[in-house]
Amino acid sequence: MSKLKCKKCGVVFEYTYKPLASLVHLGPNKQVQCPACGKTSWLNTYSSVKDPITWFPEEKQQEQPQLTDEELEKKRIEESKYEKP
């Protein structure tokens, strides 16, 4: 994996090689779509930028689990035990 910086929005993201998605290339430069803004740019995929990553994919972010009505009611009752009158 290499870190690339989008020329359009300036976001730094991790790029993983995808054989079918990167058929269009000129040497090390490949046409890559930025995951943040969705625009394509010609980027050198062989070299990596030294900037810290500023965009993380959605699966790495924590998701709130969907609770049923019964679970929500239990949670509300449990939290109400600790409220001050």
C-alpha positions as CSV (number, residue, x, y, z in Angstrom):
1,M,0.0,0.0,0.0
2,S,1.1,3.5,-0.7
3,K,-0.1,6.9,0.5
4,L,-1.3,9.2,-2.2
5,K,-2.4,12.9,-2.0
6,C,-5.3,14.0,-4.2
7,K,-4.4,16.9,-6.4
8,K,-8.0,18.3,-6.3
9,C,-8.9,18.3,-2.6
10,G,-5.6,17.6,-0.9
11,V,-6.7,14.6,1.1
12,V,-4.1,11.9,1.9
13,F,-5.4,8.4,1.6
14,E,-4.0,4.8,1.4
15,Y,-4.0,3.3,-2.1
16,T,-4.2,-0.4,-2.7
17,Y,-3.5,-1.9,-6.1
18,K,-6.6,-3.1,-7.9
19,P,-5.7,-4.8,-11.2
20,L,-8.9,-4.1,-13.1
21,A,-9.3,-0.5,-11.8
22,S,-5.9,0.6,-12.9
23,L,-5.7,-0.5,-16.5
24,V,-5.2,3.1,-17.7
25,H,-1.6,4.2,-16.8
26,L,1.4,6.0,-18.2
27,G,4.4,4.3,-16.5
28,P,4.1,4.8,-12.8
29,N,1.3,7.3,-13.2
30,K,-2.2,5.8,-12.9
31,Q,-5.6,7.4,-13.1
32,V,-6.8,7.1,-9.5
33,Q,-10.2,8.1,-8.1
34,C,-10.0,10.0,-4.8
35,P,-12.3,8.2,-2.3
36,A,-13.0,11.5,-0.5
37,C,-14.1,13.8,-3.4
38,G,-14.7,11.2,-6.1
39,K,-12.6,13.0,-8.8
40,T,-9.9,11.3,-10.8
41,S,-6.3,12.4,-11.1
42,W,-3.0,11.1,-12.6
43,L,-1.0,10.0,-9.5
44,N,2.4,8.3,-9.1
45,T,1.4,5.0,-7.4
46,Y,5.0,3.8,-7.0
47,S,6.1,6.6,-4.6
48,S,4.4,7.4,-1.3
49,V,3.9,10.9,0.2
50,K,5.2,11.5,3.7
51,D,2.1,13.4,5.0
52,P,-0.1,11.8,7.6
53,I,-3.3,10.1,6.4
54,T,-6.3,12.5,6.5
55,W,-9.0,10.3,5.1
56,F,-10.1,7.0,6.6
57,P,-12.5,4.5,5.0
58,E,-16.0,4.1,6.5
59,E,-15.3,0.5,7.6
60,K,-12.6,1.7,10.0
61,Q,-14.9,4.2,11.7
62,Q,-16.9,2.8,14.5
63,E,-20.6,2.2,13.7
64,Q,-23.4,2.5,16.2
65,P,-25.2,-0.9,16.4
66,Q,-28.9,-0.7,15.6
67,L,-30.9,-1.4,18.7
68,T,-34.4,-2.8,18.8
69,D,-37.2,-1.0,20.7
70,E,-36.9,-3.5,23.5
71,E,-33.2,-2.9,23.9
72,L,-33.7,0.9,23.7
73,E,-36.2,0.7,26.5
74,K,-33.8,-1.4,28.7
75,K,-31.0,1.1,28.0
76,R,-33.3,4.0,28.9
77,I,-34.3,2.3,32.2
78,E,-30.7,1.5,33.1
79,E,-29.6,5.1,32.5
80,S,-32.5,6.5,34.5
81,K,-31.3,4.6,37.6
82,Y,-28.3,6.9,37.8
83,E,-30.1,10.2,37.2
84,K,-30.3,12.6,40.2
85,P,-33.9,13.4,41.2
